Amino acid sequence: MKVNEVIGALNQWAPPAYQESYDNARLITGHPDQDLTGIIISLDCTEEVVQEAIDRKANLIVAHHPIVFKGLKSFTGKNYVERTVIKAIKHDIAIFSIHTNLDNVNTGVNRMICDRIGLNHCQILAPKSSTLTKLVTFVPAAQADVVLDHLYQAGLGQIGNYDECSFQTKGTGTFKPNDQANPAIGQVNQRESVEELRIEGIFPTHRKGKVIAALKKAHPYEEVAYYLTALENENQEVGSGMIGELDAPIATEEFLKLLKTKFNLSVIRHTEFHKTQ
């Protein structure tokens, strides 16, 4: 297995497109094509973590927080960030960060915290907008199912707990191929009318390349008619924070004790309790 195979799987789970603008979730050191010998998982990547990777003969560290947030202008070892990066590079160790993108996906860090606490009816606290795109295309009715299958596999039509979501309307498409055309239906220099379906569906914007490639691969026409619309809708699957409900109300002190127990904490810091009249 290559390092890039692990990175690819993680990016499928938490796409880099969902990280915050200040973040640096990516492969920070190492080559993606190197053979994988082992993986170390950590919250932060430090010199000690790199040393553990060396001792265990692991050449990939998957860290939540990026060791590098901003550009480094020198590598003299004057601070732990530079020393950690230098050490990783010397020993051919790849450092990969999966940070706010993992925070922001519905099945990421916040969902795991909610599950550990035992919350029900969980939902994103602050959903992101402008992360979805709508595709409209026109397909001969006889080939519509084949085209849709390819589009679904590429990421079209996923809405919450439902997939393969689309809207279809029947109509008639007309066209006349010129002398340079190689039409799948009809004859050169003759107007053709075909029963077509107008297919509409949404997909995560970062999957645009895959969706359009799937459309062109599966569509029978030489020239594929389609258009894309950026949506301002909130994406209920992506965003900051998560809220949910306990099975029954409990006192604030009991909830803090629950947190300490569930997360094996010796100390917990909290704001002042709100006093009701």
N, C-alpha and C positions, 0 to 999 in steps of 0.2 A: 504494500500500500504506500502511496505517495502522501506527502504532507498536504498537497492540494486537495486530495480526496476528502480529508477530514474538514478542511476549510470550506470546501464546497457544500458538505452536508450541514455545517453550522450556518453558512450563509443562506441555505434554503430555509432553515428554521427561523433565523433572525436576519433578514436582508439588510445589508449595509445601508441601503437607501433610507432606512428608518432611524438611523442614528441622528442625534442632535447636531446642529451646525458646529458646535464647539468641540465635538468629539473627534477621536482618531482611531476608531475601531477598524482594524485592518491587520494584515501581516506586516509586522514592524521590522523584524530581522529574519534572515534565512531565505532559502530558495524553495519555492512551492513544489518543484519537481524532485526534491531529494527524497530518498527512501525513508519511510517512517520506522523508527526503532523503538519509540515509546512516547507516551504523553504524560505530562504533569499538568494538573489543573490547579489554579490558584486564584485568589481574589486580586492580589497584586503580584507583579513580577519584581522580585528583589534579587540581590546578589545571592542570598541564601537559597532562593528558589532555583536559580540557575545552577548553583552548586549541587543541589539535589538532583537536578536533571542530569548533570555530568556523572554523579555517583551511580545513578540508576540506568545510565546509558540510554536516556530518553532525549530525543532531539526536537521535540515540539512542546512548547509551553502554551497552554490556553489560559489566558488571564482575563479576568473581567475588566479591570481598569488598565488602560494603555500606559505602558511605562513612559511613552513619549506622547505628550499632548500637543506641544508646540515644537517647531523646528529646533534642532540642536546645531549650534554654530561651531562647536569644537568638541573634540573627543580626547580630553586630557585626563579624565578620571577625577575631576575636581569635586564631583558629587555622585551620589549613589545611582542616579539615572545614567550618567555617562559610564560609570563603572559596570553597571549591569549590562548595558548594551555592548560595551567592549568585550566583556566576558562571554556573552552569548555568541557574538560574531567569531571570536577566537575558537570557540568549540563547535561551530557549525550548528548552533541551536536556533531554531525558529521560534519567534515569539509572536503569537497571534492574540489580538484583543477582540472581545465581543462584548461591548459595553452597553451604551444606551439603546442600541438596536435590540439587545436582548431584554432590556428593561421595558421597551415599548411594545413588544409583540404580546398578543393575548395569552400565549402559552409560555411566556418567559418568566423572569425573576419574580415579578409581582404576583403572577398566578401561583407560583410555587409557595410564596409566602402566605397567600390566602388559603391555599390548600393545607398548609401546615397548621394554620390557626384554626381551620375548620369552618371557613366562611362559605355561605351559600349564595346563589344568585349573583355571582361576581360579574362586574362589568368595568370597562376602562373608565377611569375618572375623568380624564381630559383627552377625548379622542382627537386624533389629528385630522385635519382637512387637507384637501388638494393632494391626496395620495392615490386617487382613483382616476381611471380613464374609461370612457365609453367608446366601444367600437360599433360601427354600423357598416354592414356589408350586404351584398346582394348575390344570392347563389341560386342556380337552377334547382328547382324543387327536388329533382331526382337525386342530386348530389348533396343535399343539405345535411343529412345525417353524418356523412363522411367528413364534411368540413367542420361540423360542430364537434365531432369527436376529437379532431386535431386541436381545435381551439380550446376545448375543455382541458385537454392534457397540457396545454401550454399555460393555463392559468385563468382562462376566461370563466366567469360565472360563479365564483365563490362568494357567497354572501352569508356570513355567520355560520350557522350549523347546516347550511344548504349549499350544495354545489350543482354544477351543470344548469345554472339559472340563465335563461335567455328569453327574449321576446321576439315573436315572429309574425309577420304579416305577409299575405299573398299579394302579388302584383304582376305586372308585365314589364319585362325589360326589353328595350329595343336597341339595335346597333347595326352598323353596316361596315364590315371589314374592308380595308383598302387593299391595294395590290401587294403591299408588303406584309400583310397579316397572314397568320396561320391559324384560323379560327377552329376551336374545338367543336363549335356548333355553327351551322350556317355556311354560306358560300361567299367568296370574295365578290365585292361590289354589289351585293344584294342585301337589302334591308331584312333583318331577322327579328322576330318577336318570340320571346321565351317566357314561360311561366317561371317566375322567380320568387324566392322568399327574401324579404328584408329581415335580416337577423341583427338584433341588438344585444349587447352584453357588456358588463363592466369587468375590469381587471385591475390589479395593482399596477400603477404606472411604471414601476421599475421592471415589469415583465413585458414591456412594449415590444422589444426586439424579438422575443420568443413568440409572442402572440402573432405578430405580423408575419414572421417567418413560417409559422404553422399555417396561417391563412393562405399564403402564396403557394405553399407546398401542396396543400390539399385541394385548392380551388381548381376547377377544370378550365377556367378561362385563361387565355394568353395574357390579357390585361385585367387585373382584378380591381373592381371598383370598391372603395371603402373610404370612410373618413373617421377621424378620431376627435373626441371632445374631452378636454380636461374638465373634471368635475370638482366643484367646491364642497361636495358632500363630506360630512364627517365620516371617517372610517372607524366603525365600531370595533374593529379588530386590532387597531394600532393606536397607541397614545400613552401618555404619562399616568402612572398611578393606577390603582384598582380599588374598588370598593365592593363590599359584600355584606351579608347579614349572618349573625350568629344564630344558632338554633333557638336561643332564648336570651333576653336581656340579662346582663350581669353588671355588677358594680364596677366602677373604674379600677379600684384596687385589685379586684379579682381578675380583671382583664390583664392588668400588668403582670400579675402572678402567672397567668396563662402564658403570656409571651415569654417570660423567663423560663418556664417549664418546656415549652415547645421548642425554644431555640437554645436550650441548655446554657442560659446566661446566669452569671453570678451578680451582675449589676445591670440596671436599666435606667437611663436618663429620660425624664419626661417633663412636660410643661406643668405648670401649676394646675391643680384640679379646679374645674369650673364648679362654683358653688351655686346651687339653685336656691331660690327663696322659699 
